[in-house]
């Protein structure tokens, strides 16, 4: 069932996007009704008002230097924040919106009636336009729900839902687990299906999702549903509650015992992103299902739990090539004359334990 979602200040009806192609851009024509129109050139607004300046190497290029020098000399030191630089009043702006003026046209009016816009630096003009676009020209791009896109969205908005995974963490986790088309993966997942969907995206052969939460099997896969996979791909996933692996229950149920016997030493990859219980106990619970030489990858935001698991594997000689890696990625803004690390970032990307099981 399609629903309305809030995008900035507009309520958008997703039914309008049925039949549209991924990659298309849309503008919210009316914030109240959520009416959408397709945008053909999303960069038109910025290019219309900003000079096309190739900064290059200003010291060697005299022509560029002549352009930069006067621009660099302008600043905001003489600006007074008295709300008088904009000639249009709030009532006039609202009236223009009620007349059906598009966001692009409205921003043009704001620029033309601004006494300070032409005096701003190129960088300040870009910030001004970006701010006005977010307020008056609400646009978005329709993207295919991939593991990368979903991970980026949730890591920026609701990181707790995906256990703090970031795109770089997810990529390294799949790499350390040696995920490929022949992978038979046993998965302990608390990311509400993000990791499950990423494995299906990698076209793995089989997934056994062992659930440890609660006393009975209760799926928490709201993010997995956003991948919108076809039934033939979903069939590769099997769900099992951890209590069905207890020896006392298995031995008392002949059918369950037969099923578990076929799964013993069957899986060649194990991924764990789960912190509700002790990770050593969870690993011991499923260890008999993992075949020798299988790749093991465990993610956690905290190193202590991984250190305990590493010590357990080393002491009992259950794995080799055991290592814990700290993940840390620094994103950069890359723009002419403004390349620098992003101002706001989360510094902790978590840790990954990787190993190869032996007997």
N, C-alpha and C positions, 0 to 999 in steps of 0.2 A: 504494500500500500504506500503510495507516494504521500509525502507530507510537505509542509512548509518549513523552511529553515530561515533563521535570522542571519543576514549578511550585512554587517555594519548596522545601519538603522533600518534596513529594508527587510520585509518578510517576502521571501521568494517562493513561489509555488513550483516545485520540481517537475510538475507535469508538463511545463512548457519546454522542458529539455528533451522530451521523448522524440527520438528520431534525429537528434542533432549529432554531429560528428565530434569526436574528441579533438581537442586543440582549438576549438572555436572560442571566441571571446564574446561576452555579452555585457550589456549595460542595463542597469535597472532604470527604466524610464520613469516609473512612479514608485516612490518608496512605500506608499500606503497600499496600493493594489499589488505591488510586486511585478508589474508588467515588465517584460524583458524585450530588448531589441538587440540584434546582432551587430557587433562592432567589426568593421573590416580593417581598420588601421588604428591600433591602440596607441601608437607612438605619434600620431598626427598632432595631438595637442601640444606635447612637449616640443616637438620640432618646429611648431608654428611660431613659438615665442622666443626660443633660445637661439643664439647665434651658433652657427656651425663652425666652431673654432677647433683647429687641430693644434693642441698645445705642443706636442712633440718635444724637441729639445730647444727650449727658448733661448739658451745661451748661444747656440750656433745659428738659429734662424731669426734674423733681424725682423722679418715681417711678422712672425709670431710674437716676438718680444714686444713690438709696438702695440699689438692687440692686448697682450697680457698686462703690460705695465699700467695703463689707465684703469683696467678692470680691477687689478689687485689693489689699486689705490683707493677704490671706493669701499666704504664699510658702513656700519650701522651706528657709528658713534654719535651722529647728529639726530638720530631718530628719537622721537618722543612718543611713548605709548599712550596716546590720548584718543585713539579710535577715530581720528579725523582724517586719516590718509585715504580711507575708502569713502567715495562720494555717495555711493548707494546706501541707503538705510536698510535696516532689517525688514521693514515693511515693504519696501520696493523690491527687495530680493524675493520675498515670499510671493509678491504679486507676479513677478516674472515666472516663478515656478508654477503658479496656478494657471498661467497662460499657456502652459505646455512647452515652455522653452527647455531644450535638451541641456544636459549637464555641460556639454562642450560649449554650447552657446552662452550659457550662464557664466562659465568661467571666463570666457572672452570678455563679457561685460564687466566682470570684476577686475580683470587686468586693465581694461581701458579706462576704468574709473578709479584706478589706484594711483595716487600721487607719488608713491615711493617705488613702484615696481621697476620702472626704468632706471632708477638710481641704485638698485640692488646689484650685487655681484652676480655672476653667472650661477654660482653655487647657491646663493640665497634665492634666486629666481626658481631654481629647480625645487628647492624645499617648499617654496610658496605654492607652486603648482601642484606638487605632490599632496600637500595638505588640503588644498581646495578640491582636488580630484577625489580624495577619500570622503569628502563631505558632500560634494554636489554631483560627482560623476562616479557612481559606484559601479565598478566593472569587475569581472572575474573571468577566469578561463576554465573551460570544461576539460578535466583531465581524467584519464583512465585510472581506476583505483588499483595501483600497483603497490607492492610492499614498500618501495622507496617513498612514494607519495604519502601513503598512509602513515608510515613511520615518522616522516617529517612533520606532518600535520599534528599528530598526537604528541610528539616530543616537544612541540612548541606550545600546545594548548592544554593537554592533559597527560603529562608524562607519567603520572602514577598509574594510569590505566595500562601502560605497556611496560611497567616495571623499570622505567627510566631508560629504556633502549633508545639509542639514536641510530641514525642511518649507518654511521661508521661502525657502531657496535654490532648491529645486525649483520652487516656484510662480513665482518671478521668472524662472528659466531658461526655463520653458515660455512665459511671457508675452513675453519678449524674442525668442524664436524664432517668435513670431506663430503659435502652434499653434491650429488650428481644424479643422473637419470636411473642409476642402478641402486640408489640408496633405499634401504629399509630402515626407517627411523623410528626409534622409540622416543617419545616426546613428553616432557613434563613442563607444561606451559601455563603461565599465569598472565599472559598478555592479551587475554580475551580473543584469541584467534589470530592475532597479527602474525605470529610465528608460524602457525599452521598454514595460513594463506601463503606465506613466503615459501614454504616447502612445496606446496602445490604449484606455485609459480615456477619453481625449479624443476618441476616435472618428475618428482621422486616416484619410486615404484609403490611404496607402501608406508603408511604412518600409523603407529599405535600411540594414541593419546591416553596416557595414564593420569587419571584425575585423583588428586589427594584431598581436595576440599570437600568438607561435609561427610555425612554418613552414607550417602547414596550418590549415584551418578547424576550430576546436574551441570549441564553444559553452560559455560560462560563464553559465548562465541559471537558477541555482538559486532566486533570488528571483523571477524571472519566473514560475516554475512555481507559486509560492504564490498568484498572482492567480487561478489556476484558470479561465482563459478557455476558451471553447468553440472548437472547431476553425475555425469560420468567421471568427473574429476573428484567430486565429493566422496564417491564410493571408495576411493583409496584410503580414506580415513576410518580407523576403527577406534572406538572409545571403550575404556575399561576403568572401573573404579579400583583403587589400590587394594580394597578389602578382598577382591576376587583373586588376589595373588597370595593371600595368606594360606599357608600349607594346610591348616586344619580345615579350611573351607574347601580348598581344592580337592583334598583327599576324600571328602564326604560327598562330593558331587562328581559323578563319573563323566558327565558330559563336559563340565568345566575342566576337569583333569585332562581329558583328551585334547581340548583346545589349547590349554597351557603347554602341554607336551609338544605340540607342533610349533609353538612360539619360542621354546627354549633354545637359546643360542642362535636365534634367528635374525636378529637385527645387527646391522653393521655400522650404525651411527646412533649416538645418544646425545640429545640436547636437553638441557635443564635450565629453565628460567622461572624459578619458583622459590619463594622465601618464606612461605607460611609454616614450613616444618624444617627440621634439621636436615641439611642436605646430605650428610653422611647416611642417615637412616633412610632417606628416600632412595639414595643410590643402592644401598644394600637390598632394598625391597625389590628392585627391578634388575639387579645384577645378573641373575640367572637367565634373563632373556637376551642378554647382549653376548654376541659371539666374540671369541678371541680376535685380536687385531682390529677391533672396531674403534672408531674415532669417538672420543668423548669431548664434549664442549659444554661448559657451565658458565652462565653469566650471573653476576651479582653486582650491585652497587657498592657492596662492602667487602673488603678483603678478608675479614676475619673468618667468615663462613667458608670461603674458598681455601683458606689456609688449613682449616680443620679437615676438609675433604682431601686436600693434597697430602697431609700428614697420614691420614687413614690409608690412602692408596699406596704411599711409599712404605709405611710400616708393615702392611700386610702383603706387599709385593703383588698388588693387583693391577698395576699399570706401569708403563714406562714413558719416557719423554714427557714427564709431567712439568708443566710450567704455568705460571700465572702472569698475565700481561695486563698492565694498566692502560686503559684507552684514553687518549686525549687528542682532541682535534680542535685546532684554532681556525675559525673561519675569518676570511679577510674580505673587506670591501675593496673592490678593484674599480676605480674610477680615475679619470685624468686628474693628476695633481692631488688626489685624495685617497690614495691606496694606504690602508691601515687596517689593523685587526678590528673586528666588530666591537662596538662599545659594550653591548650587553650580550653575554653568553653564559651558559651554565658550564662551570669549569670541570665538574665531575662527570666523566663518561662511563665509569664503572670498571669492572675487571672481568677477565675471562680466563678460566682454567681450561687447559687443553691437555689431553693425554691419549695414550693408546692402550687398550685393555690387553692384559696377558693373563695366563693361568699358570 
